[in-house]
Amino acid sequence: MKKIFGIVGLVAISSVQAQFKISVEVPAAFAPKEVYLYTLNGSKDILSTKEMRKGNTWQLSYPRSYQGMMKLYFPENGTSLNFISENKDVKLKFDTNKNKISKIEYLDESNALMNNLQDIQQKKEYILPALFQIKEYYKDGQSFGKSLEEEIQRLSADNGDLSKFPFVQYYQTNYKRFLEKSTTKKPLTHEEIIQFLVNSDEKLESSSLLRPILVAYLNIGPNTNLTNDVDKLLAQVNTETPRGQTILSELIEIFDTYDMQELKTKYLTEAKNLKCTINQRLSGTIAANVNTEVGAKFPDYKFNHATNTAAKSIYDLNAEKKIILFWSSTCSHCEAELPKIIEKYNQIKGQKAEVIAFSLDQDKEAYENKVKSLPWVNDTELRGWYSSFVDVYNVHATPTYFVLDSNNKIIAKPDHVADLLKFLNLN
């Protein structure tokens, strides 16, 4: 009996040990002390764990089997880096320049290979066509001509045997098949993409390929009846399955991002009307949209370090109307639209209304320099698109506007500053 218990004990211990480990070496001058580890589900980064730095290294453990894209995010300075997992230990190091990541060295075999292949892929798409043209002006015997030929052969070569690296092989094969830019490729068909989405294994969700392949699907043909194309796709992938629901969620967000509101409304309604169990991805998409529909009560948000107010939250601020604005100092559309709000701000205040602006900046200095000229309530988490309010308020682009009444119910969702000013009778 003691031996049996001993074996059971060993099994229990091994079950909680890491499936693989991630080691990150950084320069002593790199300021951040904390790192977040994310996996990927379609186009969504999923927080897996957080870890504090020890000396000049981070050691992170991932407890489950995983093949796919991963990300390290350093919230203290808003930087991140991507890598892959082949369900094996990952090791990397990087240099910095002004506290930003400047050079990454992938020290494990899988990531070194993936990084090299992606470098070749990028050059193949954007540089190789130009090299063929330049080569016509040089004779083969010239030294530069020989170098050109060598580079052309290197970029044109096959990837070789990738069978030891299942995720790398999956990514490279399907990127080339569905997304690579090439004038010699046979045009994709709807059926070809549907069969891939139906039959692919779980690496589809973890590969970052899902959304761009869906966009490729939507761009096939003249798009004279996009609804029929989407209906056909959803029928085949089956929205009562986790794969089908993830694809439905991605499509709703694509339609939202590209301002295709009729399609977004149609398929969001279909999602709400599903009678089966809904997976976490689709339920999150539904909830974010329900929270931000006209007539819904806007979820409250507690300010971090808000300027131009003593209020502690959106609800704590008293106004007959509240104009919620999501923006960024790096957003060119914001640069064009915010001055128009500044110009009308006194009139907005005259309506007993207030502007509450949330920045998706990551750079503290850039944010602080910008808000000096913004007379309304400003707040930020300095986490960019990792800010908590991005998902809560279904923000897909900047600027994004909401208008609330005195009870914090959404009464308008203007697309642009002109629509906002028209709603307020200030145009």
URLIN-V424515 format. One record per helix or strand of 3 or more residues. SS is the DSSP state (2 for helix, 1 for strand). FROM is the first residue (numbers start at 1). LEN is the number of residues. If there is no record, write none. Layout:
ss = [SS & SS]
from = [FROM & FROM]
len = [LEN & LEN]
//
This chain:
ss = [2 & 1 & 1 & 1 & 1 & 1 & 1 & 1 & 1 & 2 & 2 & 2 & 2 & 2 & 2 & 2 & 2 & 2 & 2 & 2 & 1 & 2 & 1 & 2 & 1 & 2 & 2 & 1 & 1 & 2]
from = [2 & 20 & 34 & 44 & 57 & 67 & 79 & 90 & 100 & 109 & 128 & 143 & 166 & 190 & 203 & 210 & 226 & 242 & 261 & 280 & 321 & 332 & 353 & 364 & 377 & 384 & 388 & 400 & 409 & 417]
len = [15 & 7 & 8 & 9 & 6 & 8 & 8 & 8 & 7 & 18 & 8 & 14 & 13 & 10 & 4 & 9 & 12 & 16 & 12 & 12 & 7 & 19 & 7 & 8 & 4 & 3 & 5 & 6 & 4 & 7]
//
